[in-house]
Amino acid sequence: MLESKTGPVSAHRYMGIKVNTLIKLYILVLLYEGPRHGYDLLKNLEKVLETKIGSSQVYPFLHKLRDEGLLEITEVGTRDKRVYKLTEEGRRFVEELLMKSLNIIRAAVKAVGPQACPDEYLSKKRFGRS
C-alpha cells in the first residue's frame, strides 16, 4: 500500500480506471488543481496538447471516474452547467498515479537532457529532489 499526502492508497482498488493517454492524465491533473467545467477542461487540453480535443475523448472518462466514486458532478448556474470535482478518494487516486508516473517522467527528462526541458514543472525543486 502506498502513502499519499492525504493517506494510504490501495494500488488495486481502481483497476477499472485506465489512464492510458495524455488526455486522461491531464484531465486528472486539471481536476486535481480544482473543480472545472467540461468546456474548461476541453479548452485547457487543446491549449496544452496543441490539438483539437473532442468531447468523446473527455466525457466518458469523467463519467467512469464518477461511477468509481472518484469524481462529483454538480450543476450550477442558470444553464445548469456541470462542474466536475475530485472526491477525497479521487485526489488520493491522482496522487498515487503521479507518484507512479514520476520515475517515467524523470527517465524521459534524463534522456533528453535538462536543456530540452527548461519548464519549471520539470525542475528538481518541483519533483522534490535536491
PEPEDA-V283959 format. One record per pair of residues at least 12 apart in sequence whose C-alpha atoms are under 10 Angstrom apart, sorted by the first residue. I is the first residue (numbers start at 1). J is the second residue. D is the distance in Angstrom with one decimal. If there is no record, write none. Layout:
# PEPEDA-V283959
[[I/J/D] [I/J/D]]
This chain:
# PEPEDA-V283959
[[1/96/10.0] [2/92/9.9] [2/95/9.8] [2/96/7.2] [2/99/9.2] [2/100/9.8] [3/92/9.0] [3/95/9.2] [3/96/8.0] [3/99/9.8] [4/91/9.4] [4/92/6.5] [4/93/8.9] [4/94/9.5] [4/95/6.2] [4/96/6.6] [4/99/8.4] [5/91/9.4] [5/92/7.8] [5/95/7.6] [5/96/9.5] [6/88/8.0] [6/89/8.9] [6/91/7.9] [6/92/6.3] [6/95/8.6] [7/88/9.8] [7/89/9.6] [7/92/7.3] [8/92/8.0] [8/96/9.4] [9/89/8.6] [9/92/6.4] [9/93/7.2] [9/95/8.9] [9/96/6.9] [10/92/9.3] [10/93/8.7] [10/96/8.8] [11/93/8.8] [11/96/7.9] [11/97/9.3] [13/68/9.5] [13/93/9.2] [14/65/9.6] [14/68/7.6] [14/69/9.9] [14/70/9.4] [14/93/8.0] [16/64/8.7] [16/65/9.6] [16/68/8.3] [17/61/8.5] [17/64/7.3] [17/65/7.3] [17/68/8.1] [17/93/9.9] [18/61/9.0] [18/64/9.7] [19/61/9.1] [19/97/8.7] [21/57/9.9] [22/45/9.3] [22/49/8.5] [23/41/9.9] [23/42/9.6] [23/45/6.9] [23/46/9.4] [23/48/9.9] [23/49/8.2] [23/53/8.6] [23/57/7.6] [23/58/7.7] [23/61/9.8] [24/45/9.7] [24/57/8.3] [24/58/7.5] [24/61/7.3] [24/62/9.1] [25/94/8.8] [25/97/8.8] [25/98/8.9] [25/101/10.0] [26/41/9.1] [26/44/9.1] [26/45/7.2] [26/48/9.0] [26/49/9.3] [27/41/6.8] [27/42/8.8] [27/44/9.0] [27/45/7.6] [27/58/7.8] [27/61/9.0] [27/62/8.6] [28/41/9.9] [28/61/10.0] [28/62/9.3] [28/65/9.7] [28/85/10.0] [28/86/8.5] [28/90/8.9] [28/91/8.9] [28/93/9.3] [28/94/6.5] [28/95/9.7] [28/97/9.5] [28/98/9.7] [29/91/9.7] [29/94/7.5] [29/95/9.4] [29/98/8.9] [30/44/8.3] [30/45/9.0] [30/85/9.9] [31/71/9.1] [31/84/7.4] [31/85/6.2] [31/86/6.3] [31/87/10.0] [31/90/9.3] [31/91/8.7] [31/94/9.2] [32/85/8.1] [32/86/6.7] [32/87/9.6] [32/90/8.5] [32/91/6.4] [32/92/9.7] [32/94/7.2] [32/95/8.8] [33/85/9.5] [33/86/9.4] [33/91/9.7] [34/84/8.7] [34/85/6.7] [34/86/7.9] [35/71/9.8] [35/72/9.3] [35/73/9.4] [35/74/10.0] [35/83/6.3] [35/84/5.4] [35/85/4.4] [35/86/7.3] [36/73/9.8] [36/82/8.4] [36/83/5.5] [36/84/5.3] [36/85/6.7] [36/86/9.7] [37/73/9.6] [37/74/9.7] [37/75/9.6] [37/76/9.8] [37/81/7.1] [37/82/5.9] [37/83/4.6] [37/84/6.1] [37/85/9.1] [38/55/8.6] [38/58/8.1] [38/59/7.7] [38/62/9.1] [38/81/8.5] [38/82/7.0] [38/83/7.0] [38/84/7.3] [39/55/8.8] [39/58/9.9] [39/81/9.4] [39/82/9.4] [39/83/9.7] [40/83/9.7] [41/53/9.8] [41/55/9.8] [41/58/8.1] [41/59/9.9] [41/84/9.5] [42/54/7.7] [42/55/7.3] [42/57/9.2] [42/58/7.4] [42/59/9.7] [45/58/9.6] [62/84/8.0] [62/85/9.9] [63/84/9.8] [65/86/8.7] [65/87/9.8] [65/90/8.0] [66/84/9.1] [66/85/9.5] [66/86/8.7] [66/87/9.1] [66/90/9.2] [68/89/9.6] [68/90/8.9] [69/86/8.9] [69/87/7.3] [69/88/9.4] [69/89/7.3] [69/90/7.3] [70/85/8.6] [70/86/5.8] [70/87/5.3] [70/88/7.5] [70/89/5.7] [70/90/3.9] [70/91/7.6] [70/92/9.0] [70/93/7.7] [70/94/9.4] [71/84/6.7] [71/85/5.6] [71/86/4.4] [71/87/5.3] [71/88/8.8] [71/89/8.4] [71/90/6.2] [71/91/9.1] [72/84/5.9] [72/85/5.2] [72/86/6.1] [72/87/6.3] [72/90/9.3] [73/85/6.5] [73/86/8.9] [73/87/9.9] [99/127/10.0] [102/127/8.0] [105/122/8.5] [105/127/9.8] [106/122/8.3] [106/124/9.7] [106/127/8.7] [109/122/7.6] [109/123/9.7]]
